[in-house]
Amino acid sequence: MAKEEQQEKWKSIKEWEWEDRPREKMMQKGAKALTNAELLAILIQKGTKNKSALDLAKTLLTHSHQDLNELARLGLKTMMTIKGIGQAKALTLMAALELGRRKQLYSAIEKKHILNSKDAAGLLAPLIADLPHEAFCVIYLNTANKVLHYEQISTGGLAATVVDIRMIMKNALQWLATGLIIAHNHPSGNLKPSRQDRQITQKLAEAGRLLDIKLNDHIIVSNNHYLSFADEGIL
């Protein structure tokens, strides 16, 4: 009986009051008026027999501890383990999260001068800190430390990634860069540089000296934290 009563109380979003529906609320009040769950519900679009799109959105947020960075780390397969989130819904969510990252990047590049490690980490963390695998990226700078270009060079497994030093220097010359900042993430959250991290840094610094391109820093990022080789005196 209790189960029957619970099913009777459940309503799809279409049965809600007009002003309570996420899409209509967004049309009336704008995107900023919506909660994270409501925004996700618009992306999810359709619920299941017993759960609305908003219910599924709340389940996703609960699964990621109400943290959008954690949500971005879930990945396709993990999202699809949640009942009601199929491949199409998961891909839509991942695409939206990736667009958010890229918007942050473009906005930052337009006005960003990298004056210290905090500036660099502020640019890099939203792009790679929440990735479930290691990714290695490079920021190319001019003489005024203005960002000329950003690119992700390689991705790897949970413990390592492959870095092509010759390609980095080739790209630096193409962009007429006079400075570089390299960075990668540690999905484990441990910011301690590995032996390989130190070797890559040393090789890039030496290659840069030959071409008069300064390696300004190597940043390791994880969620909400970072380590700067320059600040630590190990560059």
The 8 nearest C-alpha neighbors of each residue, nearest first, counted from 0:
[[1, 3, 2, 4, 5, 6, 7, 8],
 [2, 0, 4, 3, 5, 6, 7, 8],
 [1, 3, 5, 0, 4, 6, 7, 8],
 [2, 4, 0, 6, 1, 5, 7, 8],
 [5, 3, 7, 1, 6, 2, 0, 8],
 [6, 4, 2, 8, 7, 3, 1, 9],
 [7, 5, 3, 9, 4, 8, 2, 49],
 [6, 8, 4, 5, 9, 3, 10, 2],
 [9, 7, 5, 6, 4, 10, 3, 2],
 [10, 8, 6, 7, 5, 11, 49, 50],
 [11, 9, 14, 8, 12, 15, 51, 7],
 [10, 12, 51, 13, 14, 9, 15, 50],
 [11, 13, 15, 14, 51, 20, 10, 52],
 [14, 12, 11, 15, 20, 10, 16, 17],
 [13, 15, 12, 11, 10, 16, 17, 20],
 [16, 14, 12, 13, 17, 19, 20, 11],
 [15, 17, 19, 18, 14, 20, 13, 12],
 [16, 18, 19, 20, 15, 23, 24, 13],
 [19, 17, 24, 16, 20, 23, 21, 27],
 [20, 18, 16, 17, 24, 21, 15, 23],
 [19, 21, 23, 18, 17, 22, 24, 12],
 [22, 20, 24, 37, 23, 25, 19, 41],
 [23, 21, 25, 24, 20, 26, 41, 37],
 [22, 24, 26, 25, 20, 21, 27, 18],
 [23, 25, 21, 27, 22, 26, 18, 28],
 [26, 24, 29, 22, 30, 28, 23, 27],
 [27, 25, 23, 24, 29, 28, 22, 30],
 [26, 28, 24, 25, 29, 23, 18, 22],
 [27, 29, 25, 24, 26, 32, 30, 31],
 [30, 28, 25, 31, 26, 32, 27, 24],
 [29, 31, 25, 32, 33, 28, 38, 26],
 [32, 30, 33, 29, 28, 34, 25, 38],
 [31, 33, 30, 29, 28, 34, 25, 24],
 [34, 32, 31, 30, 37, 38, 35, 25],
 [33, 35, 37, 36, 38, 32, 31, 39],
 [36, 34, 38, 37, 39, 33, 56, 60],
 [35, 37, 39, 56, 34, 38, 57, 40],
 [38, 36, 40, 34, 39, 21, 35, 33],
 [39, 37, 35, 41, 40, 36, 33, 34],
 [38, 40, 36, 42, 41, 37, 56, 43],
 [39, 41, 53, 43, 37, 52, 42, 38],
 [42, 40, 44, 38, 39, 43, 22, 37],
 [41, 43, 39, 40, 44, 92, 91, 38],
 [42, 44, 40, 41, 88, 45, 52, 39],
 [45, 43, 41, 42, 40, 52, 46, 88],
 [46, 44, 52, 43, 47, 51, 40, 41],
 [45, 47, 52, 51, 50, 55, 83, 48],
 [46, 48, 50, 49, 83, 51, 45, 52],
 [47, 49, 50, 46, 51, 11, 83, 9],
 [48, 50, 47, 51, 9, 6, 46, 11],
 [51, 49, 47, 46, 54, 48, 55, 52],
 [50, 52, 46, 54, 53, 11, 12, 47],
 [53, 51, 46, 40, 55, 45, 54, 43],
 [52, 54, 40, 56, 51, 55, 37, 57],
 [53, 55, 51, 57, 56, 52, 50, 58],
 [54, 56, 58, 52, 53, 57, 59, 51],
 [57, 55, 53, 59, 36, 58, 54, 40],
 [56, 58, 60, 54, 59, 55, 36, 61],
 [57, 59, 55, 61, 56, 60, 62, 54],
 [60, 58, 62, 56, 57, 61, 55, 63],
 [59, 61, 65, 63, 57, 62, 58, 64],
 [60, 62, 64, 58, 63, 59, 65, 57],
 [61, 63, 59, 60, 64, 58, 65, 70],
 [62, 64, 60, 70, 69, 61, 65, 66],
 [65, 63, 61, 66, 62, 60, 69, 70],
 [66, 64, 60, 63, 61, 67, 62, 69],
 [65, 67, 69, 64, 68, 63, 70, 60],
 [68, 66, 70, 69, 71, 65, 63, 60],
 [69, 67, 71, 70, 66, 129, 72, 222],
 [68, 70, 72, 63, 66, 67, 71, 73],
 [69, 71, 67, 63, 72, 68, 73, 66],
 [70, 72, 68, 69, 73, 67, 129, 96],
 [73, 71, 69, 70, 129, 130, 131, 74],
 [74, 72, 70, 77, 71, 78, 69, 75],
 [73, 75, 77, 72, 76, 78, 71, 93],
 [74, 76, 78, 77, 89, 79, 73, 90],
 [77, 75, 79, 78, 74, 80, 73, 89],
 [78, 76, 80, 79, 73, 75, 74, 81],
 [79, 77, 75, 80, 76, 81, 89, 73],
 [78, 80, 76, 84, 81, 85, 77, 75],
 [81, 79, 77, 78, 82, 76, 84, 85],
 [82, 80, 79, 84, 78, 83, 77, 59],
 [83, 81, 84, 80, 79, 85, 55, 47],
 [82, 84, 47, 85, 81, 46, 55, 79],
 [85, 83, 79, 82, 81, 88, 89, 78],
 [86, 84, 79, 88, 87, 83, 89, 82],
 [85, 87, 89, 88, 90, 79, 84, 75],
 [86, 88, 90, 89, 85, 91, 84, 92],
 [89, 87, 91, 85, 90, 43, 86, 84],
 [90, 88, 86, 92, 91, 87, 75, 78],
 [91, 89, 93, 87, 92, 88, 86, 94],
 [90, 92, 88, 94, 89, 93, 87, 95],
 [91, 93, 95, 89, 90, 94, 96, 88],
 [92, 94, 90, 96, 95, 91, 97, 89],
 [95, 93, 97, 91, 92, 96, 90, 98],
 [96, 94, 98, 92, 97, 93, 91, 99],
 [95, 97, 99, 93, 98, 94, 92, 71],
 [96, 98, 100, 94, 99, 95, 93, 101],
 [99, 97, 101, 95, 100, 96, 102, 94],
 [100, 98, 96, 102, 97, 101, 95, 103],
 [101, 99, 97, 103, 98, 102, 126, 104],
 [100, 102, 104, 98, 103, 99, 105, 97],
 [103, 101, 99, 105, 104, 100, 98, 106],
 [102, 104, 106, 100, 101, 105, 107, 99],
 [103, 105, 101, 107, 102, 106, 108, 100],
 [104, 106, 108, 102, 107, 103, 101, 109],
 [105, 107, 103, 109, 104, 108, 102, 110],
 [106, 108, 104, 111, 105, 109, 110, 103],
 [107, 109, 111, 105, 110, 106, 146, 104],
 [110, 108, 106, 107, 111, 105, 146, 104],
 [111, 109, 108, 107, 112, 106, 145, 146],
 [110, 112, 108, 107, 109, 145, 146, 113],
 [111, 113, 145, 144, 114, 146, 110, 143],
 [114, 112, 118, 144, 115, 119, 111, 145],
 [113, 115, 112, 118, 144, 116, 119, 117],
 [116, 114, 117, 118, 113, 119, 120, 216],
 [115, 117, 119, 118, 120, 227, 114, 230],
 [116, 118, 120, 119, 115, 121, 114, 113],
 [119, 117, 121, 113, 116, 115, 120, 114],
 [118, 120, 116, 122, 121, 117, 113, 123],
 [121, 119, 123, 117, 122, 118, 124, 116],
 [122, 120, 118, 119, 123, 124, 117, 125],
 [121, 123, 119, 120, 124, 118, 107, 125],
 [122, 124, 120, 126, 121, 125, 119, 127],
 [123, 125, 128, 126, 120, 127, 121, 122],
 [126, 124, 123, 127, 128, 100, 122, 129],
 [127, 125, 123, 124, 100, 128, 104, 122],
 [126, 128, 130, 129, 124, 125, 184, 123],
 [129, 127, 221, 124, 222, 130, 220, 184],
 [128, 130, 72, 127, 68, 222, 71, 131],
 [129, 131, 127, 132, 72, 128, 186, 133],
 [132, 130, 72, 186, 129, 133, 157, 74],
 [133, 131, 157, 156, 130, 186, 155, 134],
 [134, 132, 155, 184, 157, 154, 156, 160],
 [133, 135, 154, 183, 153, 184, 155, 132],
 [136, 134, 183, 153, 152, 182, 151, 154],
 [135, 137, 151, 152, 182, 150, 181, 183],
 [136, 138, 181, 150, 180, 149, 182, 139],
 [137, 139, 149, 180, 179, 148, 181, 140],
 [138, 140, 179, 148, 147, 176, 146, 178],
 [141, 139, 146, 178, 144, 176, 147, 145],
 [140, 142, 176, 144, 177, 143, 145, 178],
 [141, 143, 144, 177, 140, 178, 145, 176],
 [142, 144, 145, 141, 112, 140, 113, 146],
 [145, 143, 140, 141, 112, 142, 113, 146],
 [146, 144, 112, 140, 143, 141, 111, 147],
 [145, 147, 140, 148, 108, 139, 111, 112],
 [148, 146, 140, 139, 145, 141, 174, 149],
 [147, 149, 139, 146, 138, 150, 140, 108],
 [150, 148, 138, 137, 139, 151, 147, 136],
 [151, 149, 136, 137, 152, 148, 138, 139],
 [150, 152, 136, 153, 135, 137, 134, 149],
 [153, 151, 136, 135, 150, 137, 162, 154],
 [154, 152, 135, 134, 151, 161, 160, 162],
 [155, 153, 134, 160, 133, 135, 132, 161],
 [156, 154, 160, 133, 159, 132, 134, 157],
 [155, 157, 132, 158, 159, 133, 160, 154],
 [156, 158, 132, 133, 159, 155, 186, 131],
 [157, 159, 156, 133, 160, 155, 132, 185],
 [160, 158, 155, 156, 157, 133, 161, 154],
 [159, 161, 155, 154, 133, 153, 156, 134],
 [160, 162, 153, 163, 155, 159, 154, 135],
 [161, 163, 164, 153, 160, 152, 135, 199],
 [164, 162, 166, 165, 167, 161, 152, 153],
 [165, 163, 167, 166, 162, 168, 203, 202],
 [164, 166, 168, 167, 163, 169, 206, 170],
 [165, 167, 169, 164, 168, 163, 170, 171],
 [168, 166, 164, 170, 169, 165, 171, 163],
 [167, 169, 171, 165, 170, 166, 172, 164],
 [170, 168, 166, 172, 171, 167, 165, 173],
 [171, 169, 173, 167, 168, 172, 166, 174],
 [172, 170, 168, 176, 174, 173, 169, 175],
 [171, 173, 175, 169, 170, 174, 176, 168],
 [174, 172, 170, 171, 175, 169, 176, 168],
 [173, 175, 171, 176, 172, 170, 147, 139],
 [176, 174, 172, 173, 171, 177, 141, 170],
 [177, 175, 141, 171, 174, 140, 178, 139],
 [176, 178, 212, 141, 142, 140, 213, 175],
 [177, 179, 213, 140, 212, 176, 214, 139],
 [180, 178, 214, 139, 138, 215, 140, 213],
 [179, 181, 216, 138, 215, 137, 217, 214],
 [182, 180, 137, 217, 136, 138, 179, 218],
 [183, 181, 218, 217, 136, 219, 135, 137],
 [182, 184, 135, 219, 134, 136, 220, 218],
 [183, 185, 220, 219, 133, 128, 221, 134],
 [184, 186, 187, 188, 221, 133, 220, 189],
 [187, 185, 188, 131, 184, 132, 221, 133],
 [186, 188, 185, 189, 221, 157, 190, 158],
 [189, 187, 221, 186, 185, 190, 222, 220],
 [188, 190, 187, 191, 185, 221, 186, 192],
 [191, 189, 188, 192, 226, 219, 185, 225],
 [190, 192, 189, 193, 226, 219, 185, 188],
 [193, 191, 196, 190, 194, 197, 219, 195],
 [192, 194, 196, 195, 191, 197, 198, 190],
 [193, 195, 197, 196, 198, 192, 199, 191],
 [194, 196, 198, 193, 197, 199, 192, 200],
 [197, 195, 193, 199, 194, 198, 192, 200],
 [196, 198, 200, 194, 195, 199, 201, 193],
 [197, 199, 195, 201, 200, 196, 202, 194],
 [200, 198, 202, 196, 201, 197, 203, 195],
 [199, 201, 197, 203, 198, 202, 204, 196],
 [200, 202, 204, 198, 199, 203, 205, 197],
 [203, 201, 205, 199, 204, 200, 206, 198],
 [204, 202, 206, 200, 205, 201, 207, 199],
 [203, 205, 207, 201, 214, 202, 206, 200],
 [204, 206, 202, 208, 207, 203, 201, 209],
 [207, 205, 203, 209, 208, 204, 202, 210],
 [208, 206, 212, 204, 210, 205, 209, 213],
 [207, 209, 211, 205, 210, 206, 212, 204],
 [208, 210, 206, 207, 211, 205, 212, 204],
 [209, 211, 207, 208, 212, 206, 168, 213],
 [212, 210, 208, 209, 207, 213, 177, 178],
 [213, 211, 207, 177, 178, 210, 208, 214],
 [214, 212, 178, 207, 215, 179, 177, 211],
 [213, 215, 179, 204, 216, 178, 180, 207],
 [216, 214, 180, 179, 213, 178, 229, 217],
 [217, 215, 180, 229, 214, 228, 218, 181],
 [216, 218, 181, 182, 228, 180, 227, 219],
 [217, 219, 182, 227, 226, 216, 220, 181],
 [220, 218, 226, 183, 184, 225, 182, 190],
 [221, 219, 225, 184, 128, 224, 124, 185],
 [220, 222, 128, 188, 224, 185, 184, 225],
 [221, 223, 128, 224, 129, 220, 188, 124],
 [224, 222, 221, 225, 124, 220, 128, 188],
 [225, 223, 221, 222, 220, 226, 190, 188],
 [224, 226, 220, 219, 221, 227, 120, 218],
 [225, 227, 219, 218, 190, 220, 228, 224],
 [226, 228, 218, 230, 229, 217, 231, 116],
 [227, 229, 231, 234, 233, 217, 230, 216],
 [228, 230, 232, 234, 227, 216, 231, 233],
 [231, 229, 227, 232, 228, 116, 233, 226],
 [230, 232, 228, 229, 233, 227, 234, 226],
 [233, 231, 229, 230, 234, 228, 227, 216],
 [234, 232, 228, 231, 229, 230, 197, 227],
 [233, 228, 229, 232, 216, 200, 201, 217]]
